[in-house]
Amino acid sequence: MAGLTPFQTVGPYLHLGLRAGLGPMTSPEAATPVVVQGRLFDGAGAGISDGVLEFWAAGFDGVGRVWTAADGSYRLETVLPPTWVDAAGVVHAPHFAVRVLGRGILTQYLTRVYFSGHPDNDRDPVLQTVPAHRRGTLVASPGAPSEYEFAIVVQGERETVFFDV
Amino acid sequence: MATRPPPAAILRGEPGVHPPPDAPAYRATELRHPKQPLVVIPQSLTELTGPAFGHDAVGPLDHDLTRQHSGAPVGQRILVEGRVLDEGGRPVPHTLIEVWQANAAGRYAHTVDQWNAPLDGNFTGAGRTLTDAEGRYRFVTIRPGAYPWRNHANAWRPAHIHLSLFGQAFLTRLVTQMYFPGDPLLALDPIFNAIPDERARQRLIARFDLPTTEPAFALGYRFDLVLRGRDQTPMEA
């Protein structure tokens, strides 16, 4: 067995190497345009200005990589991932896996974004694994038509649920 | 609704390799690490798949950071070559590697970097490549300089190159930094030393290699990277 290479932070100059974009956020199985937007917050409630988020859903053509702005805000234009059923018959509600990288983040924080009001949320195995009082941190709330608001809080009250997976 | 069987599980790897989220000596972690415990979830198709990058993701000169401008950058020309493997020692083919670094004077071509070392109009310090079928990669660049930062009094980052890799699933991703052998700043660096395990820290130090060195052209460094691997145990039918 070869030993794993350790993580190191992306640092403040991440934009040089981690260009925004990375392939189209399209999928042969998804057609409904959605915008996911919000802010990335630190433990003092300030926006994280040197963060980068990567969104992934199975079967998509690319990774949705967005930088955070001076106030920690981000905006991703994409399509709504489909509901799918695994080999055991378990229904998985539409979601993206989200990776948080940034200065002051030595590794990566992994979370998910679900979509408020989707009828399959109530039987999604990951959402139901999360303690009920923290589940809401994984669910984007509706904004303007076809837009969702999703704040990511890395520390403090309303801290987003991060995964060990 | 589509029914989807999952690919093989991704191994969790050995403990103690990665830095903890809270590393007080690296002050920026103070307000940027979660305090709630991580929630353990099963791996699903979401985490077991990842993007495929075609050759259109990379231009023919993207691996050569010394040929992105009209002239050559100032500094010691180097080659950085190695292989991307998984924990089982299997090569990771056709995966995207992105790199970024400071110039020879230790200055990034980035608006946030405002210390008074000179910029180099012939050096941006960003590159990308795909590994080949055997997981090999190669960059041509210049050796980056060390630079001061505000973490503590008289703090200097050791010379380093940032690397970002995807591998074959959402969970195989790695973002790290490559350091140079013999750098006296390594012992003083809170980011490097946030890695708990001494042997794991040593994996981030490239090795000077004479066979990789090209005569009358550039010094050669070897740097292999190991990503999380798939469980090879056959699944029940």
Chai-1 contact restraints between the chains, C-beta under 6 A:
chainA,res_idxA,chainB,res_idxB,connection_type,confidence,min_distance_angstrom,max_distance_angstrom,comment,restraint_id
A,M1,B,E87,contact,1.0,0.0,6.0,A-B,restraint_1
A,A2,B,L85,contact,1.0,0.0,6.0,A-B,restraint_2
A,A2,B,E87,contact,1.0,0.0,6.0,A-B,restraint_3
A,A2,B,G89,contact,1.0,0.0,6.0,A-B,restraint_4
A,A2,B,V226,contact,1.0,0.0,6.0,A-B,restraint_5
A,L4,B,G13,contact,1.0,0.0,6.0,A-B,restraint_6
A,L4,B,V17,contact,1.0,0.0,6.0,A-B,restraint_7
A,L4,B,V226,contact,1.0,0.0,6.0,A-B,restraint_8
A,T5,B,L174,contact,1.0,0.0,6.0,A-B,restraint_9
A,T5,B,T176,contact,1.0,0.0,6.0,A-B,restraint_10
A,T5,B,R203,contact,1.0,0.0,6.0,A-B,restraint_11
A,T5,B,L225,contact,1.0,0.0,6.0,A-B,restraint_12
A,T5,B,V226,contact,1.0,0.0,6.0,A-B,restraint_13
A,P6,B,V17,contact,1.0,0.0,6.0,A-B,restraint_14
A,P6,B,H18,contact,1.0,0.0,6.0,A-B,restraint_15
A,P6,B,I195,contact,1.0,0.0,6.0,A-B,restraint_16
A,P6,B,A200,contact,1.0,0.0,6.0,A-B,restraint_17
A,F7,B,H18,contact,1.0,0.0,6.0,A-B,restraint_18
A,F7,B,T176,contact,1.0,0.0,6.0,A-B,restraint_19
A,Q8,B,T176,contact,1.0,0.0,6.0,A-B,restraint_20
A,Q8,B,Q177,contact,1.0,0.0,6.0,A-B,restraint_21
A,V10,B,V175,contact,1.0,0.0,6.0,A-B,restraint_22
A,P12,B,V112,contact,1.0,0.0,6.0,A-B,restraint_23
A,Y13,B,Y108,contact,1.0,0.0,6.0,A-B,restraint_24
A,Y13,B,H110,contact,1.0,0.0,6.0,A-B,restraint_25
A,L16,B,W100,contact,1.0,0.0,6.0,A-B,restraint_26
A,L16,B,H110,contact,1.0,0.0,6.0,A-B,restraint_27
A,L16,B,G125,contact,1.0,0.0,6.0,A-B,restraint_28
A,L16,B,A126,contact,1.0,0.0,6.0,A-B,restraint_29
A,G17,B,E98,contact,1.0,0.0,6.0,A-B,restraint_30
A,G17,B,V99,contact,1.0,0.0,6.0,A-B,restraint_31
A,G17,B,W100,contact,1.0,0.0,6.0,A-B,restraint_32
A,G17,B,A126,contact,1.0,0.0,6.0,A-B,restraint_33
A,G17,B,H162,contact,1.0,0.0,6.0,A-B,restraint_34
A,G23,B,P51,contact,1.0,0.0,6.0,A-B,restraint_35
A,D42,B,L31,contact,1.0,0.0,6.0,A-B,restraint_36
A,D42,B,R32,contact,1.0,0.0,6.0,A-B,restraint_37
A,G43,B,L31,contact,1.0,0.0,6.0,A-B,restraint_38
A,A44,B,L31,contact,1.0,0.0,6.0,A-B,restraint_39
A,W56,B,F170,contact,1.0,0.0,6.0,A-B,restraint_40
A,A58,B,L45,contact,1.0,0.0,6.0,A-B,restraint_41
A,A58,B,T46,contact,1.0,0.0,6.0,A-B,restraint_42
A,A58,B,T49,contact,1.0,0.0,6.0,A-B,restraint_43
A,G62,B,P51,contact,1.0,0.0,6.0,A-B,restraint_44
A,V63,B,P51,contact,1.0,0.0,6.0,A-B,restraint_45
A,T83,B,M1,contact,1.0,0.0,6.0,A-B,restraint_46
A,W84,B,A2,contact,1.0,0.0,6.0,A-B,restraint_47
A,W84,B,R4,contact,1.0,0.0,6.0,A-B,restraint_48
A,V85,B,M1,contact,1.0,0.0,6.0,A-B,restraint_49
A,V85,B,T3,contact,1.0,0.0,6.0,A-B,restraint_50
A,A87,B,P5,contact,1.0,0.0,6.0,A-B,restraint_51
A,A97,B,T46,contact,1.0,0.0,6.0,A-B,restraint_52
A,A97,B,F170,contact,1.0,0.0,6.0,A-B,restraint_53
A,R103,B,A28,contact,1.0,0.0,6.0,A-B,restraint_54
A,G104,B,A28,contact,1.0,0.0,6.0,A-B,restraint_55
A,G104,B,T29,contact,1.0,0.0,6.0,A-B,restraint_56
A,G104,B,R32,contact,1.0,0.0,6.0,A-B,restraint_57
A,I105,B,R32,contact,1.0,0.0,6.0,A-B,restraint_58
A,L106,B,P19,contact,1.0,0.0,6.0,A-B,restraint_59
A,L106,B,A23,contact,1.0,0.0,6.0,A-B,restraint_60
A,L106,B,A194,contact,1.0,0.0,6.0,A-B,restraint_61
A,T107,B,H18,contact,1.0,0.0,6.0,A-B,restraint_62
A,V126,B,I41,contact,1.0,0.0,6.0,A-B,restraint_63
A,T129,B,I41,contact,1.0,0.0,6.0,A-B,restraint_64
A,V130,B,V39,contact,1.0,0.0,6.0,A-B,restraint_65
A,V154,B,R32,contact,1.0,0.0,6.0,A-B,restraint_66
A,V154,B,P34,contact,1.0,0.0,6.0,A-B,restraint_67
A,Q155,B,P34,contact,1.0,0.0,6.0,A-B,restraint_68
A,Q155,B,K35,contact,1.0,0.0,6.0,A-B,restraint_69
A,E159,B,P34,contact,1.0,0.0,6.0,A-B,restraint_70
A,E159,B,Q36,contact,1.0,0.0,6.0,A-B,restraint_71
A,V161,B,V39,contact,1.0,0.0,6.0,A-B,restraint_72
A,F162,B,P34,contact,1.0,0.0,6.0,A-B,restraint_73
A,F162,B,L38,contact,1.0,0.0,6.0,A-B,restraint_74
A,F163,B,V39,contact,1.0,0.0,6.0,A-B,restraint_75
A,F163,B,I41,contact,1.0,0.0,6.0,A-B,restraint_76
A,D164,B,L38,contact,1.0,0.0,6.0,A-B,restraint_77
A,D164,B,V40,contact,1.0,0.0,6.0,A-B,restraint_78
A,V165,B,I41,contact,1.0,0.0,6.0,A-B,restraint_79
A,V165,B,Q43,contact,1.0,0.0,6.0,A-B,restraint_80
A,V165,B,E47,contact,1.0,0.0,6.0,A-B,restraint_81
